[in-house]
Amino acid sequence: MNRIIVKKELLPEIKNVQNFINGIQLSRILSSLRYNLVIYEIIDKEDNVTLNIKLNNFLNHAALLCEGIRKLKELESILKELKSYQQNLDEIQRIFTELKNKNSFLSNVLCRVRNKIVFHFDKCIK
């Protein structure tokens, strides 16, 4: 894992730069996904963890996966030149195909969990 430190004096200059904002958003999503996996490992080994804690972790993870995939698609034109993107192109394209398919698990389950349960509570959100 790489660590990037922004000098305090540079922050006012870059805080509104879209690439910086995109980097922060992707980093937050990845960090949250990693945290959920750590939590899952912990609660999976405990006998006294209630079902609602496990369900909450699962639903949050599903929503974050949807959000991360949407952000990845949004930034595709910028990220497609990166070596790591190219190395995983087959998997990325398969995920993007799932994103387009309204009957896929991604669209029908993960993104619905994001839109209806975790991130939104409005009836009008599909």
Kinemage of the C-alpha trace (Angstrom):
@kinemage 1
@onewidth
@group {chain A} dominant
@subgroup {mainchain}
@vectorlist {calphas} color= white
{ca met a 1} P 0.000 0.000 0.000
{ca asn a 2} L 1.270 3.447 -0.880
{ca arg a 3} L 1.083 6.342 1.502
{ca ile a 4} L 0.710 9.881 0.222
{ca ile a 5} L 1.225 12.840 2.509
{ca val a 6} L 0.108 16.291 1.422
{ca lys a 7} L 1.985 19.186 2.925
{ca lys a 8} L -0.313 21.487 4.842
{ca glu a 9} L 0.726 24.539 2.836
{ca leu a 10} L -0.246 22.836 -0.462
{ca leu a 11} L -3.754 21.888 0.629
{ca pro a 12} L -5.413 25.266 -0.140
{ca glu a 13} L -3.949 25.119 -3.639
{ca ile a 14} L -5.090 21.568 -4.486
{ca lys a 15} L -8.248 21.092 -2.417
{ca asn a 16} L -10.493 21.992 -5.364
{ca val a 17} L -8.497 20.178 -8.059
{ca gln a 18} L -10.736 17.439 -9.440
{ca asn a 19} L -7.976 14.809 -9.651
{ca phe a 20} L -7.187 15.378 -5.979
{ca ile a 21} L -10.872 15.058 -5.066
{ca asn a 22} L -11.159 11.872 -7.157
{ca gly a 23} L -8.115 10.424 -5.429
{ca ile a 24} L -9.573 11.181 -2.005
{ca gln a 25} L -12.916 9.638 -2.952
{ca leu a 26} L -11.331 6.441 -4.288
{ca ser a 27} L -9.054 6.226 -1.250
{ca arg a 28} L -11.995 6.559 1.124
{ca ile a 29} L -13.934 3.833 -0.674
{ca leu a 30} L -10.947 1.457 -0.685
{ca ser a 31} L -10.198 2.204 2.945
{ca ser a 32} L -13.809 1.524 3.923
{ca leu a 33} L -13.855 -1.754 1.985
{ca arg a 34} L -10.638 -2.874 3.689
{ca tyr a 35} L -12.026 -1.887 7.097
{ca asn a 36} L -15.206 -3.891 6.434
{ca leu a 37} L -13.111 -6.939 5.586
{ca val a 38} L -11.186 -6.585 8.845
{ca ile a 39} L -14.451 -6.261 10.759
{ca tyr a 40} L -15.835 -9.296 8.949
{ca glu a 41} L -12.816 -11.384 9.946
{ca ile a 42} L -13.252 -10.332 13.570
{ca ile a 43} L -17.000 -10.879 13.804
{ca asp a 44} L -16.835 -14.153 11.886
{ca lys a 45} L -14.683 -15.641 14.664
{ca glu a 46} L -16.844 -14.384 17.531
{ca asp a 47} L -19.780 -16.402 18.777
{ca asn a 48} L -21.567 -13.600 20.573
{ca val a 49} L -21.842 -11.127 17.672
{ca thr a 50} L -25.467 -10.402 16.915
{ca leu a 51} L -26.957 -10.931 13.493
{ca asn a 52} L -27.748 -7.234 13.104
{ca ile a 53} L -24.039 -6.351 13.387
{ca lys a 54} L -23.185 -8.923 10.729
{ca leu a 55} L -26.009 -7.723 8.509
{ca asn a 56} L -24.993 -4.094 8.907
{ca asn a 57} L -21.425 -4.922 7.878
{ca phe a 58} L -22.680 -6.894 4.872
{ca leu a 59} L -25.061 -4.168 3.698
{ca asn a 60} L -22.431 -1.469 4.123
{ca his a 61} L -19.937 -3.551 2.153
{ca ala a 62} L -22.453 -4.125 -0.658
{ca ala a 63} L -23.164 -0.397 -0.890
{ca leu a 64} L -19.468 0.463 -0.920
{ca leu a 65} L -18.793 -2.040 -3.703
{ca cys a 66} L -21.513 -0.449 -5.810
{ca glu a 67} L -20.231 3.049 -5.045
{ca gly a 68} L -16.644 2.082 -5.834
{ca ile a 69} L -17.575 0.476 -9.143
{ca arg a 70} L -19.623 3.510 -10.142
{ca lys a 71} L -16.703 5.806 -9.291
{ca leu a 72} L -14.316 3.578 -11.228
{ca lys a 73} L -16.617 3.772 -14.277
{ca glu a 74} L -16.902 7.539 -13.892
{ca leu a 75} L -13.103 7.864 -13.911
{ca glu a 76} L -12.490 5.251 -16.608
{ca ser a 77} L -11.172 7.751 -19.165
{ca ile a 78} L -8.584 9.027 -16.670
{ca leu a 79} L -7.613 5.702 -15.094
{ca lys a 80} L -7.421 3.546 -18.241
{ca glu a 81} L -3.842 4.653 -18.910
{ca leu a 82} L -2.580 3.408 -15.542
{ca lys a 83} L -0.511 0.226 -15.490
{ca ser a 84} L -2.609 -1.337 -12.716
{ca tyr a 85} L -5.789 -0.605 -14.695
{ca gln a 86} L -4.336 -2.251 -17.800
{ca gln a 87} L -3.176 -5.270 -15.795
{ca asn a 88} L -6.749 -5.834 -14.569
{ca leu a 89} L -8.564 -4.814 -17.740
{ca asp a 90} L -10.418 -8.120 -18.221
{ca glu a 91} L -11.845 -8.029 -14.699
{ca ile a 92} L -12.697 -4.332 -14.961
{ca gln a 93} L -14.519 -4.821 -18.253
{ca arg a 94} L -16.444 -7.771 -16.782
{ca ile a 95} L -17.524 -5.572 -13.865
{ca phe a 96} L -18.550 -2.755 -16.224
{ca thr a 97} L -20.625 -5.267 -18.213
{ca glu a 98} L -22.365 -6.202 -14.959
{ca leu a 99} L -22.975 -2.521 -14.228
{ca lys a 100} L -24.817 -2.113 -17.573
{ca asn a 101} L -26.931 -5.231 -17.049
{ca lys a 102} L -30.033 -4.348 -15.019
{ca asn a 103} L -30.500 -8.031 -14.115
{ca ser a 104} L -26.971 -8.582 -12.818
{ca phe a 105} L -26.176 -9.184 -9.162
{ca leu a 106} L -24.312 -5.868 -9.100
{ca ser a 107} L -27.224 -3.846 -10.449
{ca asn a 108} L -30.084 -5.807 -8.973
{ca val a 109} L -28.665 -6.464 -5.506
{ca leu a 110} L -25.565 -4.450 -4.582
{ca cys a 111} L -26.652 -1.149 -6.117
{ca arg a 112} L -30.211 -1.578 -4.848
{ca val a 113} L -28.821 -2.111 -1.351
{ca arg a 114} L -26.844 1.115 -1.821
{ca asn a 115} L -29.773 3.057 -3.221
{ca lys a 116} L -32.576 1.770 -1.033
{ca ile a 117} L -31.055 0.754 2.290
{ca val a 118} L -27.613 2.103 3.093
{ca phe a 119} L -27.168 5.480 1.382
{ca his a 120} L -30.745 6.533 0.620
{ca phe a 121} L -34.085 6.080 2.271
{ca asp a 122} L -36.273 7.888 -0.242
{ca lys a 123} L -39.051 5.931 -1.938
{ca cys a 124} L -38.286 7.672 -5.237
{ca ile a 125} L -34.730 6.279 -5.422
{ca lys a 126} L -34.590 3.258 -7.748
